[in-house]
């Protein structure tokens, strides 16, 4: 009887759908139809080989970026803007508070984690923008 019920029942909603793959061509001012082919067979100026325009020295190891980025973050984060205290001061104060009971780690509800994440996120963003904007050669700017 279970075999009869399994063969006799149909799934409603799937019997009328067609699974034929249709290609839709989007055309607008932003999306233009292009001919898609095998990219390995396209003739290019490089003889069919792929070339990479990525700069290999993207991580310009220049101490000026680190120095200016650190100063660029320490100066604004030391302005007393949070109830008369600076972000750097609050962060260092929370370090001292947590070191007072050193063997035990900071509690998850401690303000230390907020200041730690905020301070380091600001430093990371400043250094990232410094890395993007600074070319690594001081003769371009001075």
Secondary structure, DSSP 8 states (H G I E B T S, - for coil): -HHHHHHH---TTTSS-----------SSS--------TTS---TTTT-------TT-S---HHHHHHHHHHHHHHHTS--BTTB-HHHHHHHHHHHHHTTTTS---TT-HHHHHHHHHHHHHHHHHHHHHHH--S-GGGT-
